[in-house]
Amino acid sequence: MSASTHWSATAAAQSVLERGGNAFDAAVAAAFVLHAVEPHLNGPGGDMVALVAPAGRAPTVVDGQGPAPAGATIERMRAEGLEEVPGSGALAAAVPGAVLALLHVLRDHGTWDVADVLAYAVDQLETGHAAGPQLCGVVAAMADHFIEHWPTSAAIWLREGRAPAVGQVVTNPAYAATLRRLLRAAPDAATREERIDAVAGEWRTGFVAAAVAAAVQRPHRHSSGRDHRGLLTAEDLADARVATEEPLVLDFRGTRVHKAGFWTQGPVLLQALAILDHFPDDHLDPSTALGIHTVAEALKLAMADRDTYYGDAGPVHPEGAGGSSDPRRALLSREYAAARAAQIGATASCEHRPGDLPGLTPWRVPLVLEGGAAAGAGTGEPTVARDGSTRGDTCHVDVVDRHGNLASLTPSGGWLQSSPAVPELGFCLGTRLQMTWLDPDSPSALRPGRRPRTTLSPTMLSRGGLTTAALGTPGGDQQDQWQLLYLLRTLVGGYTPQQAVDAPAFHTTALVSSFWPRELSAAGLVVEDRVGPEVVAELERRGHDVTVADGWSLGRLSAVVRDPATGRLGAAANARGAQGYAAGR
């Protein structure tokens, strides 16, 4: 079974499975297809976080979140006249990690040759795909900026100076040529693993690294309103490596939930579940006013801890990211969760309330109320605006195969509105460094070689030591919020996966946005109108500042499941946006 945020990616994954590939071959093929068909949502210059679970083995985190370049220091940003990292432009680029992480998954867990896996993406890039409304809308919004400031992007995405029309066939021969050139680096006589290593080596030290290093030296417009050069160098790409680690886990209602460590926002989901485990079931129904209120207040508390304590802490955990020596693991303890649960009252809190952790001094995140800053081109929360209107960023793909292998991949960053396209390569760089702070006391401060705290957050579930599900969604700060609703509905409410995906969604905006300009809405709550006017009125009575969004607008969650007792497989995909698809046989 395969499920993803775009039918072409699902089709590619399913084709690989039908032709004898395993879940990892299929997931990697689908992820490269997503570069082609959702270029406004992800790209090879961006990032990826994945969870992989080979049959009979526990899930492992694959870290495709590149670190800050060696020259990316707080002092350098200040010298550029900046108070924060820009939301667009190459100054915000971390070392690209998505492609190397995908090749790592293929090498260590797949069975197919790299050329066969990439063939699906190359075909989409050369023969083209029909442009959807969201892609056309993003290109149209950026068209004037491309023409005036980023001509290399205009050359790829504009046709006679205009954005493509919905349904128009879109190609990207430059990126297709990049993939073909990477494949030519793989010697014909080598083993499968050696061919993958050769492709990765050419990416890290060959023409890709050289083109990126040259491109960022050309001054270009950033969201600051000024022109800057980027900081990435060929040496930064040469030093790039893919790390793996054991996930953090939490047991909830008989199911173990697996997430990446505190360098992501993933532990927010675990914290919220730990808090909510102290409430009776009638407080956990995301379709009622009581349930929405309780869940939203738990999320506010977990997000406040994220803003205060999360980040790439480097050597604080010598046993591996999220290891037992990390004092932040206390955030997941039952005692801490009980104390946080006691802070949830009958009305909405308007305070930013991080908890206290022994041995750690809480960092006070700047609290900027929304509306306080003007957004530049290509910036802001790319997935969904604070008013609930859908934008778009990030993709997701889940695959489970007949052997019991599961993969959950969340690629993002490097979308076409990030920074000028590198003309020789056909793609641009990401902007993940905007999630760092120019304050050395912050746990997510900008530091050379450290990862920005990413929003990318896939999930896996297991029971009795066997992995049973893989899921995830695009959504920036909302990723773990929307996944929480899915888990509450399936693990507590008894919903099927598709019922849980389709049910009305909501999220809180009472958090410090991970995206420039980093604003907060003190009591913000966005709900789909399908919750009903009575529920909205009750939430407002409880003090929530409610924004009512279109009934099918929040989230693009997908999931695959496997029953360990029968081996029966299942999948679910999101109808929102009319692009997600699940398939299987």
Secondary structure, 3 states (H helix, E strand, C coil): CEEECCHHHHHHHHHHHHCCCCHHHHHHHHHHHHHHHCCCCCCCCCEEEEEEECCCCCCEEEEECCCCCCCCCHHHHHHCCCCCCCCCCHHHCCCCCHHHHHHHHHHHHCCCCHHHHHHHHHHHHHHCEECCHHHHHHHHHHHHHHHHCCHHHHHHHCECCECCCCCCEECCHHHHHHHHHHHHCCCCCCCHHHHHHHHHHHHHHCHHHHHHHHHHCCCEECCCCCEECCCCCHHHHHCCCCEEECCEEEEECCEEEEECCCCECCHHHHHHHHHHCCCCHHHCCCCCHHHHHHHHHHHHHHHHHHHHHCCCCHHHCCCCCCCCCCHHHHHHCHHHHHHHHCCCCCCCCCCCCCCCCCCCCCCCCCCCECCCCCCCCCCCCCCECCCCCECCCCCCEEEECCCCCEEEEEEECCCCCCCCCECCCCECCCCHHHHCECCCCCCCECCCCCCCCECCCCEEEEECCEEEEEEECCCHHHHHHHHHHHHHHHHHCCCCHHHHHHCCCEEECCCCCCCCCCCECCCEEEEEHHHCHHHHHHHHHCCCEEEEECCCCCCCCEEEEECCCCCCEEEECCCHHHCCEEECC
